[in-house]
Amino acid sequence: MPSLFRFLLILLLLGLAGFGLVYALGTFVKPATRPMSQDIPLKNLEPAEEPPKP
C-alpha cells in the first residue's frame, strides 16, 4: 500500500507542477502584437452570379 500512496503523490505533484507552469506562462508571458494586413484579389470582392431560376 505505501507504493500506491507514493505513486499517487508523485502523480499529484507532477500535475500541480504542470498546472503551475501553464498558469505562470498564461499570467506572466505577454505576446508581442503587431499590425497585420493581407491583400485580397479584386475578383474575390465582386458579387457572385446568381444561378438561373427554373
CORWO-V182484 format. One line per field, one symbol per residue. phi: phi as a letter, one per 30 degrees, with the letter a starting at -180 (. if undefined). burial: I if it has 24 or more other C-alpha atoms within 12 Angstrom, else O. A space follows every 10 residues. Layout:
phi=???
burial=???
This chain:
phi=.ddddddddd dddddddddd ddddddcccc ddcadbbbdc edddcddddd dddd
burial=OOOOOOOOOO OOOOOOOOOO OOOOOOOOOO OOOOOOOOOO OOOOOOOOOO OOOO
